[in-house]
Amino acid sequence: MAAKKSFPLRINPEVLAAVQRWSDDELRSVNAQIEYLLRKALVESGRVKITQKVVTIVEEYDAKDKDAKDS
């Protein structure tokens, strides 16, 4: 992964407060929330393409199956 660059941002206090609340709801930092929003806007506008998409598959765990395998 490429190194991230720092960038100073001047932002309206009301907008920052709204982003803070949103990031709290999403369990992200404000920085991560801003990056998420920028990336989403870039993809939706067609300015960048998604190069990697992470998919997590959750499988149901059955303790009975584990006990049968251990026997």
mmCIF file as gemmi writes it, N, C-alpha and C atoms, coordinates in Angstrom:
data_model
loop_
_atom_site.group_PDB
_atom_site.id
_atom_site.type_symbol
_atom_site.label_atom_id
_atom_site.label_alt_id
_atom_site.label_comp_id
_atom_site.label_asym_id
_atom_site.label_entity_id
_atom_site.label_seq_id
_atom_site.pdbx_PDB_ins_code
_atom_site.Cartn_x
_atom_site.Cartn_y
_atom_site.Cartn_z
_atom_site.occupancy
_atom_site.B_iso_or_equiv
_atom_site.pdbx_formal_charge
_atom_site.auth_seq_id
_atom_site.auth_asym_id
_atom_site.pdbx_PDB_model_num
ATOM 1 N N . MET Axp A 1 ? 0.845 -1.171 0 1 0 ? 1 A 1
ATOM 2 C CA . MET Axp A 1 ? 0 0 0 1 0 ? 1 A 1
ATOM 3 C C . MET Axp A 1 ? 0.894 1.238 0 1 0 ? 1 A 1
ATOM 4 N N . ALA Axp A 2 ? 0.518 2.225 -0.758 1 0 ? 2 A 1
ATOM 5 C CA . ALA Axp A 2 ? 1.28 3.476 -0.816 1 0 ? 2 A 1
ATOM 6 C C . ALA Axp A 2 ? 1.172 4.225 0.503 1 0 ? 2 A 1
ATOM 7 N N . ALA Axp A 3 ? 2.232 4.955 0.819 1 0 ? 3 A 1
ATOM 8 C CA . ALA Axp A 3 ? 2.229 5.737 2.055 1 0 ? 3 A 1
ATOM 9 C C . ALA Axp A 3 ? 1.176 6.833 1.969 1 0 ? 3 A 1
ATOM 10 N N . LYS Axp A 4 ? 0.538 7.112 3.079 1 0 ? 4 A 1
ATOM 11 C CA . LYS Axp A 4 ? -0.469 8.173 3.115 1 0 ? 4 A 1
ATOM 12 C C . LYS Axp A 4 ? 0.224 9.513 3.299 1 0 ? 4 A 1
ATOM 13 N N . LYS Axp A 5 ? -0.365 10.556 2.745 1 0 ? 5 A 1
ATOM 14 C CA . LYS Axp A 5 ? 0.173 11.899 2.865 1 0 ? 5 A 1
ATOM 15 C C . LYS Axp A 5 ? -0.703 12.724 3.785 1 0 ? 5 A 1
ATOM 16 N N . SER Axp A 6 ? -0.063 13.578 4.556 1 0 ? 6 A 1
ATOM 17 C CA . SER Axp A 6 ? -0.802 14.506 5.415 1 0 ? 6 A 1
ATOM 18 C C . SER Axp A 6 ? -1.283 15.676 4.572 1 0 ? 6 A 1
ATOM 19 N N . PHE Axp A 7 ? -2.466 16.2 4.951 1 0 ? 7 A 1
ATOM 20 C CA . PHE Axp A 7 ? -3.034 17.315 4.217 1 0 ? 7 A 1
ATOM 21 C C . PHE Axp A 7 ? -3.828 18.177 5.188 1 0 ? 7 A 1
ATOM 22 N N . PRO Axp A 8 ? -3.43 19.445 5.364 1 0 ? 8 A 1
ATOM 23 C CA . PRO Axp A 8 ? -4.203 20.315 6.267 1 0 ? 8 A 1
ATOM 24 C C . PRO Axp A 8 ? -5.565 20.635 5.635 1 0 ? 8 A 1
ATOM 25 N N . LEU Axp A 9 ? -6.589 20.634 6.434 1 0 ? 9 A 1
ATOM 26 C CA . LEU Axp A 9 ? -7.944 20.856 5.918 1 0 ? 9 A 1
ATOM 27 C C . LEU Axp A 9 ? -8.636 21.932 6.734 1 0 ? 9 A 1
ATOM 28 N N . ARG Axp A 10 ? -9.102 22.966 6.058 1 0 ? 10 A 1
ATOM 29 C CA . ARG Axp A 10 ? -9.939 23.977 6.7 1 0 ? 10 A 1
ATOM 30 C C . ARG Axp A 10 ? -11.385 23.561 6.456 1 0 ? 10 A 1
ATOM 31 N N . ILE Axp A 11 ? -12.149 23.463 7.532 1 0 ? 11 A 1
ATOM 32 C CA . ILE Axp A 11 ? -13.511 22.95 7.396 1 0 ? 11 A 1
ATOM 33 C C . ILE Axp A 11 ? -14.436 23.731 8.325 1 0 ? 11 A 1
ATOM 34 N N . ASN Axp A 12 ? -15.634 23.959 7.864 1 0 ? 12 A 1
ATOM 35 C CA . ASN Axp A 12 ? -16.668 24.642 8.633 1 0 ? 12 A 1
ATOM 36 C C . ASN Axp A 12 ? -16.935 23.847 9.916 1 0 ? 12 A 1
ATOM 37 N N . PRO Axp A 13 ? -17.013 24.513 11.077 1 0 ? 13 A 1
ATOM 38 C CA . PRO Axp A 13 ? -17.225 23.802 12.347 1 0 ? 13 A 1
ATOM 39 C C . PRO Axp A 13 ? -18.495 22.952 12.38 1 0 ? 13 A 1
ATOM 40 N N . GLU Axp A 14 ? -19.56 23.416 11.739 1 0 ? 14 A 1
ATOM 41 C CA . GLU Axp A 14 ? -20.799 22.638 11.72 1 0 ? 14 A 1
ATOM 42 C C . GLU Axp A 14 ? -20.637 21.367 10.886 1 0 ? 14 A 1
ATOM 43 N N . VAL Axp A 15 ? -19.916 21.484 9.781 1 0 ? 15 A 1
ATOM 44 C CA . VAL Axp A 15 ? -19.666 20.307 8.936 1 0 ? 15 A 1
ATOM 45 C C . VAL Axp A 15 ? -18.793 19.317 9.695 1 0 ? 15 A 1
ATOM 46 N N . LEU Axp A 16 ? -17.768 19.815 10.359 1 0 ? 16 A 1
ATOM 47 C CA . LEU Axp A 16 ? -16.894 18.942 11.133 1 0 ? 16 A 1
ATOM 48 C C . LEU Axp A 16 ? -17.667 18.238 12.24 1 0 ? 16 A 1
ATOM 49 N N . ALA Axp A 17 ? -18.545 18.944 12.921 1 0 ? 17 A 1
ATOM 50 C CA . ALA Axp A 17 ? -19.356 18.331 13.982 1 0 ? 17 A 1
ATOM 51 C C . ALA Axp A 17 ? -20.253 17.231 13.421 1 0 ? 17 A 1
ATOM 52 N N . ALA Axp A 18 ? -20.832 17.476 12.249 1 0 ? 18 A 1
ATOM 53 C CA . ALA Axp A 18 ? -21.694 16.472 11.616 1 0 ? 18 A 1
ATOM 54 C C . ALA Axp A 18 ? -20.878 15.243 11.214 1 0 ? 18 A 1
ATOM 55 N N . VAL Axp A 19 ? -19.686 15.464 10.673 1 0 ? 19 A 1
ATOM 56 C CA . VAL Axp A 19 ? -18.818 14.345 10.288 1 0 ? 19 A 1
ATOM 57 C C . VAL Axp A 19 ? -18.382 13.583 11.536 1 0 ? 19 A 1
ATOM 58 N N . GLN Axp A 20 ? -18.122 14.282 12.625 1 0 ? 20 A 1
ATOM 59 C CA . GLN Axp A 20 ? -17.744 13.626 13.879 1 0 ? 20 A 1
ATOM 60 C C . GLN Axp A 20 ? -18.862 12.714 14.374 1 0 ? 20 A 1
ATOM 61 N N . ARG Axp A 21 ? -20.096 13.212 14.352 1 0 ? 21 A 1
ATOM 62 C CA . ARG Axp A 21 ? -21.234 12.383 14.776 1 0 ? 21 A 1
ATOM 63 C C . ARG Axp A 21 ? -21.381 11.163 13.875 1 0 ? 21 A 1
ATOM 64 N N . TRP Axp A 22 ? -21.243 11.38 12.555 1 0 ? 22 A 1
ATOM 65 C CA . TRP Axp A 22 ? -21.365 10.287 11.591 1 0 ? 22 A 1
ATOM 66 C C . TRP Axp A 22 ? -20.258 9.263 11.817 1 0 ? 22 A 1
ATOM 67 N N . SER Axp A 23 ? -19.035 9.732 12.011 1 0 ? 23 A 1
ATOM 68 C CA . SER Axp A 23 ? -17.922 8.807 12.225 1 0 ? 23 A 1
ATOM 69 C C . SER Axp A 23 ? -18.115 8.021 13.526 1 0 ? 23 A 1
ATOM 70 N N . ASP Axp A 24 ? -18.659 8.661 14.546 1 0 ? 24 A 1
ATOM 71 C CA . ASP Axp A 24 ? -18.958 7.948 15.789 1 0 ? 24 A 1
ATOM 72 C C . ASP Axp A 24 ? -19.98 6.836 15.542 1 0 ? 24 A 1
ATOM 73 N N . ASP Axp A 25 ? -21.005 7.128 14.753 1 0 ? 25 A 1
ATOM 74 C CA . ASP Axp A 25 ? -22.027 6.128 14.432 1 0 ? 25 A 1
ATOM 75 C C . ASP Axp A 25 ? -21.44 4.95 13.668 1 0 ? 25 A 1
ATOM 76 N N . GLU Axp A 26 ? -20.453 5.23 12.805 1 0 ? 26 A 1
ATOM 77 C CA . GLU Axp A 26 ? -19.849 4.202 11.947 1 0 ? 26 A 1
ATOM 78 C C . GLU Axp A 26 ? -18.631 3.545 12.605 1 0 ? 26 A 1
ATOM 79 N N . LEU Axp A 27 ? -18.302 3.977 13.84 1 0 ? 27 A 1
ATOM 80 C CA . LEU Axp A 27 ? -17.131 3.481 14.569 1 0 ? 27 A 1
ATOM 81 C C . LEU Axp A 27 ? -15.832 3.698 13.79 1 0 ? 27 A 1
ATOM 82 N N . ARG Axp A 28 ? -15.716 4.892 13.19 1 0 ? 28 A 1
ATOM 83 C CA . ARG Axp A 28 ? -14.512 5.29 12.474 1 0 ? 28 A 1
ATOM 84 C C . ARG Axp A 28 ? -13.965 6.557 13.105 1 0 ? 28 A 1
ATOM 85 N N . SER Axp A 29 ? -12.697 6.843 12.812 1 0 ? 29 A 1
ATOM 86 C CA . SER Axp A 29 ? -12.153 8.147 13.194 1 0 ? 29 A 1
ATOM 87 C C . SER Axp A 29 ? -12.688 9.18 12.205 1 0 ? 29 A 1
ATOM 88 N N . VAL Axp A 30 ? -12.604 10.448 12.576 1 0 ? 30 A 1
ATOM 89 C CA . VAL Axp A 30 ? -13.033 11.514 11.66 1 0 ? 30 A 1
ATOM 90 C C . VAL Axp A 30 ? -12.204 11.447 10.382 1 0 ? 30 A 1
ATOM 91 N N . ASN Axp A 31 ? -10.901 11.233 10.525 1 0 ? 31 A 1
ATOM 92 C CA . ASN Axp A 31 ? -10.025 11.149 9.358 1 0 ? 31 A 1
ATOM 93 C C . ASN Axp A 31 ? -10.463 10.015 8.423 1 0 ? 31 A 1
ATOM 94 N N . ALA Axp A 32 ? -10.73 8.839 8.992 1 0 ? 32 A 1
ATOM 95 C CA . ALA Axp A 32 ? -11.161 7.705 8.179 1 0 ? 32 A 1
ATOM 96 C C . ALA Axp A 32 ? -12.511 7.976 7.518 1 0 ? 32 A 1
ATOM 97 N N . GLN Axp A 33 ? -13.398 8.67 8.23 1 0 ? 33 A 1
ATOM 98 C CA . GLN Axp A 33 ? -14.708 8.992 7.668 1 0 ? 33 A 1
ATOM 99 C C . GLN Axp A 33 ? -14.572 9.943 6.481 1 0 ? 33 A 1
ATOM 100 N N . ILE Axp A 34 ? -13.726 10.964 6.618 1 0 ? 34 A 1
ATOM 101 C CA . ILE Axp A 34 ? -13.51 11.91 5.515 1 0 ? 34 A 1
ATOM 102 C C . ILE Axp A 34 ? -12.903 11.192 4.318 1 0 ? 34 A 1
ATOM 103 N N . GLU Axp A 35 ? -11.932 10.31 4.572 1 0 ? 35 A 1
ATOM 104 C CA . GLU Axp A 35 ? -11.315 9.555 3.474 1 0 ? 35 A 1
ATOM 105 C C . GLU Axp A 35 ? -12.341 8.647 2.797 1 0 ? 35 A 1
ATOM 106 N N . TYR Axp A 36 ? -13.187 8.002 3.593 1 0 ? 36 A 1
ATOM 107 C CA . TYR Axp A 36 ? -14.251 7.146 3.058 1 0 ? 36 A 1
ATOM 108 C C . TYR Axp A 36 ? -15.191 7.955 2.16 1 0 ? 36 A 1
ATOM 109 N N . LEU Axp A 37 ? -15.604 9.123 2.64 1 0 ? 37 A 1
ATOM 110 C CA . LEU Axp A 37 ? -16.529 9.961 1.869 1 0 ? 37 A 1
ATOM 111 C C . LEU Axp A 37 ? -15.892 10.452 0.569 1 0 ? 37 A 1
ATOM 112 N N . LEU Axp A 38 ? -14.636 10.849 0.639 1 0 ? 38 A 1
ATOM 113 C CA . LEU Axp A 38 ? -13.939 11.309 -0.567 1 0 ? 38 A 1
ATOM 114 C C . LEU Axp A 38 ? -13.799 10.174 -1.583 1 0 ? 38 A 1
ATOM 115 N N . ARG Axp A 39 ? -13.402 8.996 -1.104 1 0 ? 39 A 1
ATOM 116 C CA . ARG Axp A 39 ? -13.238 7.857 -2.009 1 0 ? 39 A 1
ATOM 117 C C . ARG Axp A 39 ? -14.573 7.481 -2.648 1 0 ? 39 A 1
ATOM 118 N N . LYS Axp A 40 ? -15.637 7.464 -1.841 1 0 ? 40 A 1
ATOM 119 C CA . LYS Axp A 40 ? -16.965 7.118 -2.366 1 0 ? 40 A 1
ATOM 120 C C . LYS Axp A 40 ? -17.408 8.125 -3.434 1 0 ? 40 A 1
ATOM 121 N N . ALA Axp A 41 ? -17.183 9.41 -3.174 1 0 ? 41 A 1
ATOM 122 C CA . ALA Axp A 41 ? -17.548 10.447 -4.146 1 0 ? 41 A 1
ATOM 123 C C . ALA Axp A 41 ? -16.737 10.295 -5.436 1 0 ? 41 A 1
ATOM 124 N N . LEU Axp A 42 ? -15.467 9.967 -5.311 1 0 ? 42 A 1
ATOM 125 C CA . LEU Axp A 42 ? -14.623 9.786 -6.499 1 0 ? 42 A 1
ATOM 126 C C . LEU Axp A 42 ? -15.09 8.597 -7.337 1 0 ? 42 A 1
ATOM 127 N N . VAL Axp A 43 ? -15.431 7.506 -6.683 1 0 ? 43 A 1
ATOM 128 C CA . VAL Axp A 43 ? -15.909 6.322 -7.402 1 0 ? 43 A 1
ATOM 129 C C . VAL Axp A 43 ? -17.249 6.613 -8.069 1 0 ? 43 A 1
ATOM 130 N N . GLU Axp A 44 ? -18.173 7.227 -7.331 1 0 ? 44 A 1
ATOM 131 C CA . GLU Axp A 44 ? -19.507 7.505 -7.875 1 0 ? 44 A 1
ATOM 132 C C . GLU Axp A 44 ? -19.465 8.493 -9.038 1 0 ? 44 A 1
ATOM 133 N N . SER Axp A 45 ? -18.488 9.401 -9.035 1 0 ? 45 A 1
ATOM 134 C CA . SER Axp A 45 ? -18.381 10.367 -10.127 1 0 ? 45 A 1
ATOM 135 C C . SER Axp A 45 ? -17.601 9.81 -11.316 1 0 ? 45 A 1
ATOM 136 N N . GLY Axp A 46 ? -17.061 8.594 -11.157 1 0 ? 46 A 1
ATOM 137 C CA . GLY Axp A 46 ? -16.315 7.977 -12.252 1 0 ? 46 A 1
ATOM 138 C C . GLY Axp A 46 ? -14.887 8.477 -12.373 1 0 ? 46 A 1
ATOM 139 N N . ARG Axp A 47 ? -14.375 9.159 -11.374 1 0 ? 47 A 1
ATOM 140 C CA . ARG Axp A 47 ? -13.013 9.701 -11.436 1 0 ? 47 A 1
ATOM 141 C C . ARG Axp A 47 ? -11.957 8.677 -11.051 1 0 ? 47 A 1
ATOM 142 N N . VAL Axp A 48 ? -12.336 7.667 -10.284 1 0 ? 48 A 1
ATOM 143 C CA . VAL Axp A 48 ? -11.444 6.55 -9.972 1 0 ? 48 A 1
ATOM 144 C C . VAL Axp A 48 ? -12.262 5.265 -9.992 1 0 ? 48 A 1
ATOM 145 N N . LYS Axp A 49 ? -11.565 4.152 -10.183 1 0 ? 49 A 1
ATOM 146 C CA . LYS Axp A 49 ? -12.218 2.854 -10.162 1 0 ? 49 A 1
ATOM 147 C C . LYS Axp A 49 ? -11.785 2.12 -8.903 1 0 ? 49 A 1
ATOM 148 N N . ILE Axp A 50 ? -12.661 1.284 -8.397 1 0 ? 50 A 1
ATOM 149 C CA . ILE Axp A 50 ? -12.317 0.462 -7.254 1 0 ? 50 A 1
ATOM 150 C C . ILE Axp A 50 ? -11.313 -0.582 -7.729 1 0 ? 50 A 1
ATOM 151 N N . THR Axp A 51 ? -10.17 -0.633 -7.061 1 0 ? 51 A 1
ATOM 152 C CA . THR Axp A 51 ? -9.145 -1.594 -7.468 1 0 ? 51 A 1
ATOM 153 C C . THR Axp A 51 ? -9.156 -2.838 -6.591 1 0 ? 51 A 1
ATOM 154 N N . GLN Axp A 52 ? -9.707 -2.726 -5.411 1 0 ? 52 A 1
ATOM 155 C CA . GLN Axp A 52 ? -9.768 -3.87 -4.508 1 0 ? 52 A 1
ATOM 156 C C . GLN Axp A 52 ? -11.018 -3.749 -3.665 1 0 ? 52 A 1
ATOM 157 N N . LYS Axp A 53 ? -11.746 -4.853 -3.569 1 0 ? 53 A 1
ATOM 158 C CA . LYS Axp A 53 ? -12.935 -4.869 -2.74 1 0 ? 53 A 1
ATOM 159 C C . LYS Axp A 53 ? -12.814 -6.047 -1.785 1 0 ? 53 A 1
ATOM 160 N N . VAL Axp A 54 ? -12.947 -5.779 -0.518 1 0 ? 54 A 1
ATOM 161 C CA . VAL Axp A 54 ? -12.821 -6.808 0.49 1 0 ? 54 A 1
ATOM 162 C C . VAL Axp A 54 ? -14.21 -7.346 0.808 1 0 ? 54 A 1
ATOM 163 N N . VAL Axp A 55 ? -14.337 -8.657 0.743 1 0 ? 55 A 1
ATOM 164 C CA . VAL Axp A 55 ? -15.609 -9.306 1.048 1 0 ? 55 A 1
ATOM 165 C C . VAL Axp A 55 ? -15.377 -10.283 2.19 1 0 ? 55 A 1
ATOM 166 N N . THR Axp A 56 ? -16.188 -10.171 3.195 1 0 ? 56 A 1
ATOM 167 C CA . THR Axp A 56 ? -16.104 -11.081 4.331 1 0 ? 56 A 1
ATOM 168 C C . THR Axp A 56 ? -17.298 -12.009 4.288 1 0 ? 56 A 1
ATOM 169 N N . ILE Axp A 57 ? -17.019 -13.299 4.329 1 0 ? 57 A 1
ATOM 170 C CA . ILE Axp A 57 ? -18.087 -14.291 4.328 1 0 ? 57 A 1
ATOM 171 C C . ILE Axp A 57 ? -18.218 -14.837 5.737 1 0 ? 57 A 1
ATOM 172 N N . VAL Axp A 58 ? -19.411 -14.734 6.274 1 0 ? 58 A 1
ATOM 173 C CA . VAL Axp A 58 ? -19.676 -15.232 7.616 1 0 ? 58 A 1
ATOM 174 C C . VAL Axp A 58 ? -20.418 -16.55 7.483 1 0 ? 58 A 1
ATOM 175 N N . GLU Axp A 59 ? -19.823 -17.584 8.067 1 0 ? 59 A 1
ATOM 176 C CA . GLU Axp A 59 ? -20.455 -18.892 8.026 1 0 ? 59 A 1
ATOM 177 C C . GLU Axp A 59 ? -21.018 -19.215 9.397 1 0 ? 59 A 1
ATOM 178 N N . GLU Axp A 60 ? -22.122 -19.918 9.409 1 0 ? 60 A 1
ATOM 179 C CA . GLU Axp A 60 ? -22.746 -20.287 10.662 1 0 ? 60 A 1
ATOM 180 C C . GLU Axp A 60 ? -21.923 -21.367 11.34 1 0 ? 60 A 1
ATOM 181 N N . TYR Axp A 61 ? -21.714 -21.218 12.628 1 0 ? 61 A 1
ATOM 182 C CA . TYR Axp A 61 ? -20.934 -22.164 13.411 1 0 ? 61 A 1
ATOM 183 C C . TYR Axp A 61 ? -21.879 -23.115 14.121 1 0 ? 61 A 1
ATOM 184 N N . ASP Axp A 62 ? -21.622 -24.395 13.97 1 0 ? 62 A 1
ATOM 185 C CA . ASP Axp A 62 ? -22.465 -25.392 14.621 1 0 ? 62 A 1
ATOM 186 C C . ASP Axp A 62 ? -21.575 -26.258 15.51 1 0 ? 62 A 1
ATOM 187 N N . ALA Axp A 63 ? -21.729 -26.144 16.81 1 0 ? 63 A 1
ATOM 188 C CA . ALA Axp A 63 ? -20.906 -26.889 17.764 1 0 ? 63 A 1
ATOM 189 C C . ALA Axp A 63 ? -21.091 -28.388 17.602 1 0 ? 63 A 1
ATOM 190 N N . LYS Axp A 64 ? -22.265 -28.839 17.167 1 0 ? 64 A 1
ATOM 191 C CA . LYS Axp A 64 ? -22.513 -30.273 16.978 1 0 ? 64 A 1
ATOM 192 C C . LYS Axp A 64 ? -21.593 -30.835 15.903 1 0 ? 64 A 1
ATOM 193 N N . ASP Axp A 65 ? -21.394 -30.08 14.799 1 0 ? 65 A 1
ATOM 194 C CA . ASP Axp A 65 ? -20.509 -30.533 13.727 1 0 ? 65 A 1
ATOM 195 C C . ASP Axp A 65 ? -19.082 -30.663 14.229 1 0 ? 65 A 1
ATOM 196 N N . LYS Axp A 66 ? -18.638 -29.748 15.052 1 0 ? 66 A 1
ATOM 197 C CA . LYS Axp A 66 ? -17.28 -29.78 15.586 1 0 ? 66 A 1
ATOM 198 C C . LYS Axp A 66 ? -17.11 -31.003 16.487 1 0 ? 66 A 1
ATOM 199 N N . ASP Axp A 67 ? -18.117 -31.276 17.346 1 0 ? 67 A 1
ATOM 200 C CA . ASP Axp A 67 ? -18.042 -32.433 18.236 1 0 ? 67 A 1
ATOM 201 C C . ASP Axp A 67 ? -17.981 -33.724 17.437 1 0 ? 67 A 1
ATOM 202 N N . ALA Axp A 68 ? -18.728 -33.811 16.341 1 0 ? 68 A 1
ATOM 203 C CA . ALA Axp A 68 ? -18.749 -35.018 15.507 1 0 ? 68 A 1
ATOM 204 C C . ALA Axp A 68 ? -17.397 -35.223 14.836 1 0 ? 68 A 1
ATOM 205 N N . LYS Axp A 69 ? -16.731 -34.126 14.413 1 0 ? 69 A 1
ATOM 206 C CA . LYS Axp A 69 ? -15.426 -34.225 13.761 1 0 ? 69 A 1
ATOM 207 C C . LYS Axp A 69 ? -14.348 -34.633 14.758 1 0 ? 69 A 1
ATOM 208 N N . ASP Axp A 70 ? -14.475 -34.188 16.011 1 0 ? 70 A 1
ATOM 209 C CA . ASP Axp A 70 ? -13.486 -34.493 17.026 1 0 ? 70 A 1
ATOM 210 C C . ASP Axp A 70 ? -13.579 -35.931 17.502 1 0 ? 70 A 1
ATOM 211 N N . SER Axp A 71 ? -14.717 -36.591 17.289 1 0 ? 71 A 1
ATOM 212 C CA . SER Axp A 71 ? -14.919 -37.973 17.776 1 0 ? 71 A 1
ATOM 213 C C . SER Axp A 71 ? -14.255 -38.995 16.914 1 0 ? 71 A 1
